[in-house]
Amino acid sequence: MSKRVSIGSWAYTIGPYAEHPIGFDTVIGRLKELGFDAVELGAFPPHPNPGNPNGPDDEWPGAMPEKSQREELRAKMAETGLAFSGIAANLWGEKLINTDDQSKYISEFKKNAEFARDLGIGGIRVDTVQPPTILREIDYQTAMDRVVGAWKTCCDIAADHGLYVTWEFEPGFAFNKPSDVVRIHEAVGKDNFGILYDTCHGQMAGVVGARQEGEKETFASQVDLLRMLNGRINHVHLIDSDNTCHKDAQGNDETSAHPPFGLGVLDFDEIMPALVRASRLPDDFWTIDLCFWPDAWAATEQCKKFVDGLVERYG
């Protein structure tokens, strides 16, 4: 069976789209027109989400705290003919590394796991929440122990809800060196825990070494990084890289830029065979990620055509 093509809905709600997000119904309508098989849900306003992490849901756009609301959404997706390839949980308002009490993070994770289960979603994305500079304040081992401890608990919660957990490592968050990724994956040690490999983050974290604290740790190519991560990858995001980071409001490097295919430097005919060999996917989705791209809506069609070509050759 060939891979099913998805795209992350967050591309149309955050960054350049934060002030004028594209509604979820509009998004799924357009994706269906373009022949997508699925959408990956950014579960935060205004798109469907489990509710306000900090208070009442009444004025929280897209909140679906009730089971009936989730059943309606699931029925709408079935009618549209689109699957959910995964969910990006809204955990960025929580503390993970800079506190010895991860109970709020874990509670919010559980709420997102219940939401994912109710929508029939198989996997839930996490990251380390705090920027790499947090390691200037919290010693490395303490920081790692906090992440690993919380994620072990989260993996158990996910397993209870029939979900896998996938960690998206990237320059903008702590533990962005290849050896960190392997170390944490091994320390969590749960069967339903794996690495989300984004081809843009793979370039920036594994080849460029963007925002790495201390001595840089890089490879000559993503193929070498993928060899290191062999068997650990359980979810895939595809997009190009121009070897730069997206800038924050102050003009500082934040995380990887996600230029559409053809606007970067990646050789996908070199990367894809290695990525396929290194992956152990629990499903058949490949997801396009246009996060922070200023004209993601217009770029969506071209990106779909490009990934269709990858599916033909490698999927």
C-alpha positions in Angstrom: 0.0 0.0 0.0 1.4 3.4 -1.0 1.9 6.2 1.5 -1.0 8.5 2.3 -0.2 12.3 2.0 -1.1 14.6 4.8 -0.3 18.2 5.9 -0.1 19.9 9.2 -3.0 22.3 9.9 -0.8 24.5 12.1 0.7 26.0 9.0 -2.5 28.0 8.6 -3.0 29.1 12.2 0.4 30.2 13.7 3.3 32.5 12.7 2.3 34.5 9.7 -1.3 33.2 9.9 -1.8 34.0 13.6 -3.7 37.3 12.9 -5.7 35.8 10.1 -6.0 32.0 10.5 -7.7 29.9 8.0 -10.7 28.1 9.4 -10.6 24.3 9.7 -13.6 23.7 7.5 -12.0 25.8 4.7 -8.7 23.8 5.2 -10.2 20.4 4.9 -12.3 21.4 2.0 -9.3 22.7 0.1 -7.2 19.6 1.0 -9.9 17.4 -0.3 -9.9 19.3 -3.6 -6.2 18.9 -3.9 -6.4 15.1 -3.4 -4.9 14.9 0.1 -5.6 11.7 2.1 -5.3 13.3 5.6 -4.7 16.3 7.7 -2.5 16.4 10.8 -4.3 18.4 13.5 -2.7 21.3 15.3 -5.0 21.0 18.3 -5.0 24.7 19.3 -7.2 27.7 18.4 -9.0 28.2 16.2 -8.8 24.6 14.9 -10.5 21.8 16.9 -8.9 21.2 20.3 -9.7 19.6 23.6 -10.2 23.0 25.4 -8.6 25.8 27.2 -5.6 24.6 29.3 -5.9 27.5 31.7 -9.6 28.0 32.3 -13.1 27.9 30.9 -13.7 26.8 27.3 -16.5 29.2 26.6 -14.4 31.7 24.7 -11.7 29.4 23.5 -12.0 29.1 19.7 -12.3 25.5 18.5 -12.8 24.0 21.9 -14.4 20.6 21.9 -14.6 19.4 25.5 -17.7 17.3 24.9 -17.7 13.8 23.5 -20.7 14.7 21.2 -18.7 17.5 19.6 -15.8 15.1 18.9 -18.2 12.6 17.4 -19.6 15.3 15.1 -16.1 16.2 13.9 -15.2 12.6 13.4 -18.3 12.1 11.3 -17.5 15.3 9.3 -14.0 14.0 8.5 -15.4 10.6 7.4 -17.9 12.4 5.2 -15.1 14.5 3.7 -13.0 11.4 3.1 -10.0 12.7 5.0 -8.2 10.9 7.8 -6.2 12.4 10.7 -2.6 11.5 10.4 -1.7 12.7 13.9 -2.1 15.4 16.5 0.2 18.2 17.7 -0.8 18.7 21.3 -0.9 22.3 22.7 1.7 21.9 25.5 3.8 25.0 24.9 2.2 26.8 27.7 3.4 24.2 30.2 6.7 23.7 32.0 8.7 20.6 31.4 12.3 21.3 32.0 12.3 24.3 34.3 10.3 22.7 37.1 10.5 19.6 39.2 6.7 19.2 39.0 5.5 18.1 35.6 2.0 17.3 36.8 0.3 20.1 34.9 2.2 19.1 31.7 1.1 15.5 32.2 -2.5 16.4 33.0 -2.7 18.5 29.8 -1.1 15.6 27.8 -3.8 13.3 29.1 -6.5 15.7 28.0 -5.0 15.7 24.5 -4.6 11.9 24.5 -8.3 11.6 25.3 -9.1 14.0 22.5 -7.0 12.0 20.1 -8.6 8.8 21.0 -12.1 10.2 20.6 -11.2 11.4 17.1 -9.6 8.1 16.1 -6.1 9.6 15.9 -3.2 7.2 16.3 -0.3 9.3 17.3 0.5 12.4 19.4 3.4 14.7 18.9 5.5 16.2 21.7 8.6 18.4 22.0 10.8 19.5 24.9 8.9 22.9 25.2 11.7 25.0 26.5 14.4 26.6 24.2 17.9 25.2 24.1 19.2 28.1 26.2 17.3 26.6 29.2 20.4 24.3 29.6 22.3 27.4 30.8 20.0 27.5 33.8 19.3 23.8 34.4 22.1 21.3 34.4 22.0 18.8 31.6 21.3 15.6 33.6 18.6 17.2 35.7 16.9 18.6 32.6 17.1 15.2 30.8 15.8 13.3 33.9 12.8 15.6 34.0 12.0 15.1 30.3 12.5 11.4 30.4 10.4 11.0 33.6 7.5 13.0 32.3 7.5 11.2 28.9 7.6 7.8 30.4 4.4 8.7 32.2 2.9 10.2 29.1 3.7 7.1 27.1 1.9 5.0 29.6 -1.1 7.3 29.3 -0.9 7.2 25.5 -0.7 3.4 25.6 -3.9 3.3 27.7 -5.6 5.3 25.0 -4.2 3.2 22.1 -1.7 5.9 21.0 1.9 6.2 20.1 4.0 9.2 21.1 6.4 10.9 18.6 9.1 13.4 19.7 9.9 16.1 17.2 13.4 17.2 17.8 14.3 20.6 16.4 16.7 23.6 16.8 14.2 25.7 18.7 13.9 23.3 21.6 16.3 21.8 24.2 18.1 18.5 23.4 18.7 19.2 19.7 21.9 17.3 19.2 21.8 13.9 17.5 23.3 12.2 20.6 20.6 13.8 22.8 17.9 12.4 20.6 19.3 8.8 20.8 20.0 9.2 24.6 16.4 10.3 25.4 14.8 7.8 23.1 16.7 5.0 24.8 16.1 6.4 28.3 12.3 6.6 27.8 12.4 3.1 26.5 8.7 2.6 25.8 7.5 0.5 22.8 5.1 3.3 21.8 7.7 6.1 21.9 9.7 7.1 18.8 11.2 10.0 16.9 9.4 12.3 14.5 11.8 12.9 11.7 11.2 16.3 9.9 13.5 16.6 6.9 14.0 20.3 7.5 14.8 19.8 11.2 17.0 16.9 10.3 19.0 19.3 8.1 19.2 22.1 10.7 19.8 20.0 13.8 21.9 17.2 12.2 23.9 18.9 9.5 23.9 22.7 10.2 23.9 22.3 14.0 21.6 25.4 14.5 21.1 26.6 18.1 23.1 23.8 19.6 24.6 24.8 23.0 28.3 24.3 23.5 30.3 22.3 20.9 28.3 21.6 17.7 27.5 18.0 16.8 26.8 17.6 13.1 27.0 15.1 10.2 28.1 15.6 6.7 24.6 14.7 5.4 21.2 13.7 6.6 21.9 10.2 5.4 24.5 9.8 8.2 22.0 11.2 10.8 19.3 8.8 9.5 21.7 5.9 9.9 22.2 6.9 13.5 18.4 7.0 14.1 17.8 3.7 12.3 14.7 2.0 13.8 13.8 4.9 16.1 11.6 6.9 13.7 7.9 6.5 14.1 6.5 9.5 12.2 7.6 11.6 9.2 7.3 15.2 8.2 8.5 16.2 4.7 9.6 19.7 3.6 12.7 21.5 2.2 15.4 23.4 4.0 17.5 26.4 3.0 19.9 26.0 5.9 18.3 28.9 7.8 16.1 29.3 10.8 12.8 31.1 11.0 13.2 34.4 12.9 11.2 35.4 16.0 9.7 38.9 16.5 13.1 40.2 17.5 14.9 38.8 14.5 16.6 36.0 16.4 16.8 32.4 15.2 13.9 30.4 16.5 13.5 27.1 14.8 14.0 25.7 11.3 12.5 27.6 8.4 10.2 25.3 6.3 10.5 26.5 2.7 8.3 24.7 0.1 10.0 22.0 -2.0 12.4 23.5 -4.5 13.2 26.6 -2.5 15.8 24.9 -0.4 18.9 22.7 -0.8 17.7 19.2 0.1 18.2 16.3 -2.3 15.2 14.1 -1.6 16.4 11.4 -4.0 19.3 11.0 -1.6 17.4 11.4 1.6 14.2 9.4 1.0 15.8 5.9 0.6 17.7 6.4 3.8 14.6 7.8 5.6 12.5 4.8 4.4 15.1 2.4 5.7 15.4 4.1 9.0 11.7 4.4 9.7 9.5 2.0 11.7 6.1 3.6 11.1 3.0 2.4 12.8 0.9 3.9 10.0 1.2 4.8 6.3 1.3 8.7 6.5 3.8 11.2 5.2 3.0 14.7 6.4 4.0 18.0 4.7 5.0 20.6 7.2 4.8 24.3 6.1 5.1 25.7 9.6 5.9 29.4 9.6 6.0 29.7 5.8 4.4 33.1 5.1 2.4 31.9 2.1 1.7 28.3 3.1 -1.9 28.4 1.8 -0.7 29.1 -1.8 2.3 26.7 -1.5 0.1 23.8 -0.5 -0.8 22.6 -4.0 2.8 22.6 -5.2 3.9 20.7 -2.1 1.2 18.1 -2.6 2.4 17.5 -6.2 6.0 17.2 -5.1 5.2 14.6 -2.4 3.0 12.7 -4.8 6.2 12.3 -6.8 8.1 11.0 -3.7 5.3 8.5 -3.0 5.6 7.2 -6.6 9.3 6.7 -6.3 9.7 5.7 -2.6 6.3 5.3 -0.9 
